[in-house]
Amino acid sequence: MTKYRWQASALVLVAFMLGCNEFMVVGVLSDIARSLRVTVATAGYLVTIFAVVYAVSTPLITILTNRFGRYPLLMTLMVIFLIGNTWSGFTSSYGWFLLTRMITAAVAGTIESLIIVFANDIAPREKRAMLISWLAAGFSIASVVGVPVGTAISTAYSWHVAFHLISVVSLVTCLVMVGILPRHIKHVSGTIKDQLVLLTDRRIYLGAALILFTAEAMYTYYTYIRPLLTTGLGFGTTALNWLLFVLGIMSILGNRLSGKIAERHGLTTMPRFYVMDIGLLLCLPVAMQSRVAGFGVFLVLTLIIMAVNSPIQVHFLDVAEASYPQSVALASSLNAIFFNIGISVGSATASVMLTRVGLGYLGWGAAVFAVISLVIVIGLNRAIAAKRAAVVVQESK
């Protein structure tokens, strides 16, 4: 196995570890509530607060730590994550557990942005997009494999044991990275103002908006995927876990497709995917009349909604490297930041629509966000083309 493959595997393992830490709580929420003597509704705030801390802390920590070397920063944050997750496994009160979740949430986003920076540096140019797609797939694998395994361990033993298992994986990952990651990668430091200038570029803020509305489009229906499958399509609880497993596999395949698209055509093909997305979402109420058609629509939606991941991430990195080298780490964090914000808005929209129009019409609300995404991606492609044309004119002078 080549050194590059070991390095790539370690980075994907980090993504898997972060995904398990973030998502596993959902699967063991009832066990946590019972153990910490709080209601399930109160335990549910753990998910909300984690997402808020993640979204707020990621840009702050990424910007404020820009003057430090990438390798020592990554390893320091990994140690903090390990401490926070291990502490989670030993807590016996809701307050302390909430604090430990906030600690891991505070560093998780910056760790994610840093492994993308490392992937961008260590991968041959022709393999960069595919490695980035594998990092995204690491999170999907966590939801498909890690979360069910964590839930099974919690049921058989305790949710504490599940968190300790993540700590073991984290420790092994840290030791592996000490041995194989490069100590020095290209790094341009800059002031806070120097880094934030990235966000004034039309190619960047349109890309961030695209991620935001894409996440909103997805989570306006996916927030209630369980009742959509059971109440809406009539599947039993026995079949539910298998159906979610299949959707998770489709999510992994979507991330792999995303890497292929980024390697070849990038964002120029994205409008076609959003047109398909809109059509499927508008047809969802009709498709829900049949189990096969309804679940088939969910499968295709899961596949195509992931297609934007690698192209937009590569786009952010390319713009930062060419025009804002001091902001590469910030650029690598934008996908995660705005996707989490989009999840919050999409979930809130889904809750409102559920009470107003019912479960069967969530797809129409998602379609509105998908239409906005389509308009944005067309504008983004025009902005990219205009910048390229301006560069060609400038170089010809």
C-alpha positions in Angstrom: 0.0 0.0 0.0 1.5 3.3 -1.0 2.1 6.1 1.4 -0.6 8.3 -0.3 -3.2 5.5 0.2 -2.3 5.3 3.9 -2.6 9.0 4.2 -5.9 9.1 2.4 -7.3 6.2 4.5 -6.3 8.1 7.7 -8.1 11.2 6.5 -11.3 9.2 5.6 -11.1 7.5 9.0 -11.1 11.0 10.6 -14.2 11.9 8.7 -15.8 8.6 9.8 -14.9 9.3 13.4 -16.4 12.8 13.3 -19.5 11.5 11.7 -20.0 8.8 14.4 -19.5 11.4 17.1 -22.1 13.7 15.5 -24.8 11.3 14.3 -24.7 8.5 16.9 -26.5 10.6 19.5 -29.6 10.5 17.3 -29.7 6.7 17.5 -29.2 6.5 21.2 -31.2 9.5 22.3 -33.8 7.5 24.3 -31.0 5.6 26.1 -29.2 8.9 26.9 -32.5 10.5 28.2 -33.2 7.5 30.4 -29.6 7.3 31.8 -29.3 11.0 32.5 -32.9 11.3 33.9 -34.2 13.8 31.4 -37.1 13.8 28.9 -36.4 12.7 25.3 -37.4 16.3 24.2 -34.7 17.7 26.5 -32.2 15.2 25.2 -33.1 16.3 21.7 -31.6 19.7 22.4 -28.2 18.0 22.4 -28.6 17.7 18.6 -29.7 21.3 18.1 -27.0 22.8 20.4 -24.3 20.6 18.7 -25.3 22.0 15.3 -25.3 25.6 16.5 -21.9 25.4 18.2 -20.5 23.6 15.2 -21.7 26.3 12.8 -20.6 29.2 15.0 -17.3 27.9 16.2 -15.9 26.5 12.9 -15.3 29.8 11.1 -14.1 31.5 14.3 -11.6 28.8 15.2 -10.5 28.4 11.6 -9.8 32.1 11.2 -8.2 32.7 14.6 -5.8 29.7 14.3 -4.7 30.5 10.7 -1.3 31.7 11.9 -0.4 28.2 13.2 1.0 25.4 11.2 -1.5 23.0 9.8 -0.1 19.8 11.2 0.3 20.9 14.9 -3.1 22.6 14.7 -4.8 19.4 13.4 -3.1 17.2 16.0 -4.0 19.6 18.9 -7.6 19.8 17.8 -7.7 16.0 17.5 -6.4 15.7 21.1 -9.1 18.1 22.3 -11.7 16.1 20.4 -10.4 12.9 22.0 -10.6 14.4 25.5 -14.1 15.7 24.9 -15.5 12.5 23.4 -13.9 10.4 26.2 -15.4 12.7 28.8 -18.7 12.2 27.1 -18.4 8.5 27.7 -17.8 9.0 31.5 -20.5 11.6 32.2 -23.5 10.8 34.4 -25.3 14.2 34.3 -27.1 16.1 31.5 -25.2 19.3 32.1 -21.7 17.8 31.9 -22.7 15.7 28.9 -24.0 18.8 27.2 -20.7 20.6 27.9 -18.6 17.7 26.4 -20.8 17.7 23.3 -20.1 21.5 22.9 -16.4 20.8 23.2 -16.4 18.2 20.5 -18.7 20.4 18.3 -16.4 23.4 18.7 -13.4 21.6 17.2 -15.1 19.1 14.8 -15.7 21.7 12.0 -12.2 22.9 12.0 -10.8 19.4 12.0 -13.0 18.7 9.0 -11.7 21.8 7.2 -8.1 20.8 8.0 -8.4 17.2 6.6 -9.7 18.8 3.4 -6.6 21.1 3.3 -4.4 18.0 3.8 -6.3 16.1 1.1 -5.8 19.0 -1.3 -2.1 19.0 -0.5 -1.2 15.3 -0.5 -3.4 14.1 -3.4 -2.1 14.1 -7.0 -4.2 16.7 -8.9 -6.1 14.1 -10.9 -7.1 12.3 -7.6 -8.0 15.3 -5.5 -11.7 15.4 -6.3 -12.1 11.7 -5.7 -10.3 11.9 -2.3 -12.5 14.8 -1.3 -15.6 12.7 -2.3 -14.3 9.9 -0.1 -14.0 12.3 2.9 -17.7 13.2 2.4 -18.4 9.5 2.0 -16.8 8.9 5.4 -19.6 10.8 7.0 -22.2 8.8 5.1 -20.5 5.5 6.1 -20.7 6.7 9.7 -24.5 7.1 9.4 -24.8 3.7 7.5 -22.5 1.6 9.6 -21.3 3.6 12.7 -24.7 4.8 13.9 -26.4 1.3 13.8 -23.4 -0.3 15.5 -23.4 2.4 18.1 -27.1 1.9 18.7 -26.6 -1.9 19.0 -23.8 -1.4 21.5 -26.0 1.0 23.5 -28.9 -1.5 23.5 -26.7 -4.4 24.5 -24.4 -2.6 27.0 -24.6 1.2 27.4 -24.3 4.3 25.3 -21.2 5.1 27.4 -19.5 2.1 25.7 -20.4 3.4 22.3 -18.6 6.7 23.0 -15.6 4.8 24.4 -15.4 2.9 21.1 -15.2 6.2 19.2 -12.4 7.3 21.6 -10.5 4.1 20.7 -10.9 4.8 17.0 -9.8 8.5 17.6 -6.7 7.4 19.5 -5.7 4.9 16.9 -6.3 7.6 14.2 -4.1 10.1 16.0 -1.3 7.6 16.3 -1.5 6.7 12.6 -1.5 10.4 11.6 1.6 11.1 13.7 3.5 8.5 11.6 2.3 9.3 8.1 1.0 12.9 7.7 3.4 15.5 6.3 4.7 17.9 9.0 4.8 20.9 6.6 2.3 21.8 4.0 2.0 25.0 2.0 0.4 27.6 4.3 -0.1 31.3 3.9 -1.1 33.1 7.1 -3.2 36.3 7.1 -5.1 38.6 9.4 -8.8 38.2 10.1 -9.5 40.9 7.5 -7.3 39.3 5.0 -9.1 36.0 5.3 -12.6 37.4 5.3 -12.0 39.1 2.0 -12.7 35.7 0.5 -16.4 36.0 1.3 -16.6 39.2 -0.8 -15.9 37.2 -4.0 -19.1 36.5 -6.0 -17.9 33.0 -6.8 -17.6 32.3 -3.1 -20.8 33.8 -1.7 -22.9 32.3 -4.5 -21.3 28.9 -3.8 -22.0 29.3 -0.1 -25.6 30.2 -0.9 -25.8 27.1 -3.2 -24.8 24.8 -0.3 -27.3 26.6 2.0 -30.3 26.1 -0.2 -29.3 22.6 -1.3 -29.3 21.5 2.4 -32.6 23.3 2.9 -34.1 21.4 -0.1 -32.9 18.1 1.3 -33.8 18.5 4.9 -37.3 20.0 4.2 -38.3 16.4 3.5 -35.4 14.3 5.0 -36.0 15.6 8.5 -39.2 13.4 8.5 -37.9 10.5 6.5 -39.0 8.0 9.1 -42.6 9.0 9.2 -42.5 9.5 5.4 -41.5 5.8 5.1 -43.8 4.5 7.8 -46.9 6.7 8.0 -46.6 7.9 4.4 -45.6 4.8 2.5 -46.9 2.3 5.1 -43.7 0.3 5.7 -43.5 -1.5 9.1 -40.9 -0.7 11.7 -39.1 -4.0 10.9 -38.4 -2.8 7.4 -37.5 0.7 8.4 -33.9 0.0 9.4 -33.3 -1.8 6.2 -34.8 1.0 4.1 -32.6 3.6 6.0 -29.6 1.4 5.4 -30.3 1.3 1.6 -30.7 5.1 1.6 -27.4 5.4 3.4 -25.7 3.2 0.7 -27.3 5.5 -1.9 -25.8 8.4 -0.1 -22.3 6.8 -0.3 -22.8 6.2 -4.0 -23.9 9.8 -4.4 -20.7 11.0 -2.9 -18.7 8.8 -5.2 -20.7 10.1 -8.2 -19.8 13.6 -6.9 -16.1 12.8 -7.2 -16.5 11.7 -10.7 -18.4 14.8 -11.7 -15.8 17.1 -10.0 -13.0 15.3 -12.0 -14.7 15.8 -15.3 -17.2 18.6 -15.7 -17.5 20.2 -12.2 -20.3 22.7 -11.6 -21.2 23.0 -15.2 -23.4 19.9 -15.1 -25.1 20.8 -11.8 -28.1 22.6 -13.3 -29.3 19.3 -14.8 -29.2 17.6 -11.4 -31.3 20.4 -9.8 -33.8 20.2 -12.6 -34.2 16.4 -11.9 -34.4 17.3 -8.2 -37.2 19.8 -8.7 -39.1 17.4 -10.9 -38.9 14.5 -8.4 -39.9 16.7 -5.4 -42.9 18.1 -7.3 -44.0 14.5 -8.1 -43.4 13.2 -4.6 -47.1 13.6 -3.4 -48.2 11.4 -6.4 -45.3 9.0 -5.9 -46.3 8.5 -2.3 -49.4 6.7 -3.4 -47.2 3.7 -4.2 -44.5 2.1 -1.9 -42.3 1.2 -4.8 -42.6 4.6 -6.6 -42.3 6.6 -3.3 -39.2 4.8 -2.1 -37.7 4.9 -5.6 -38.0 8.7 -5.6 -36.3 8.9 -2.2 -33.5 6.7 -3.6 -32.9 8.9 -6.6 -33.2 12.1 -4.5 -30.6 10.9 -2.1 -28.2 10.1 -5.0 -28.5 13.4 -6.9 -28.6 15.7 -3.9 -25.1 14.5 -3.0 -23.7 15.3 -6.4 -22.8 18.9 -5.6 -20.5 18.0 -2.7 -17.1 17.5 -4.4 -17.6 20.0 -7.3 -18.4 22.9 -4.9 -15.6 21.9 -2.4 -13.0 21.8 -5.3 -14.4 25.1 -6.5 -13.9 26.8 -3.1 -10.3 25.4 -2.9 -9.5 26.5 -6.5 -10.7 30.0 -6.0 -8.9 30.3 -2.6 -5.6 28.9 -4.0 -5.6 31.2 -7.0 -6.8 34.5 -5.5 -6.9 34.2 -1.7 -4.1 31.7 -0.5 -4.4 33.1 3.0 -8.0 31.8 3.2 -7.6 28.2 2.0 -8.6 26.8 5.4 -11.6 29.1 5.6 -12.6 28.1 2.1 -12.4 24.4 3.0 -14.8 25.0 5.9 -17.6 26.8 4.0 -19.3 23.6 2.8 -19.7 22.2 6.3 -20.7 25.6 7.8 -23.5 26.4 5.3 -24.7 22.9 5.0 -25.3 22.8 8.8 -27.1 26.2 8.7 -29.2 24.8 5.8 -30.1 21.7 7.9 -31.5 24.0 10.6 -33.6 26.1 8.2 -34.8 23.1 6.3 -35.8 21.3 9.5 -37.7 24.3 10.7 -39.4 24.7 7.4 -40.4 21.0 7.5 -41.9 21.4 11.0 -44.0 24.4 9.9 -45.2 22.6 6.7 -46.0 19.4 8.6 -48.6 21.3 10.7 -49.9 23.4 7.9 -50.2 21.1 4.8 -49.3 17.7 6.1 -46.6 15.0 5.6 -47.4 14.3 2.0 -46.6 17.8 0.7 -43.2 18.3 2.3 -41.7 17.8 -1.2 -43.3 20.9 -2.5 -41.6 23.0 0.1 -38.3 21.3 -0.7 -38.9 22.0 -4.4 -39.0 25.8 -3.7 -35.5 25.6 -2.2 -34.3 23.4 -5.1 -35.6 26.1 -7.6 -33.6 28.7 -5.8 -30.6 26.4 -5.9 -31.0 26.1 -9.6 -31.0 29.8 -10.1 -28.0 30.2 -7.9 -25.9 27.5 -9.7 -26.7 29.1 -13.1 -25.5 32.5 -11.7 -22.4 30.8 -10.2 -21.4 29.2 -13.5 -21.8 32.6 -15.2 -19.6 34.3 -12.5 -16.9 31.6 -13.0 -17.0 32.0 -16.8 -16.9 35.8 -16.5 -13.8 35.6 -14.2 -12.1 33.2 -16.6 -12.8 35.6 -19.5 -11.4 38.5 -17.6 -8.2 36.6 -16.8 -7.8 35.7 -20.4 -8.2 39.4 -21.5 -5.8 40.5 -18.8 -3.1 38.0 -19.8 -3.4 38.9 -23.5 -2.5 42.5 -22.8 
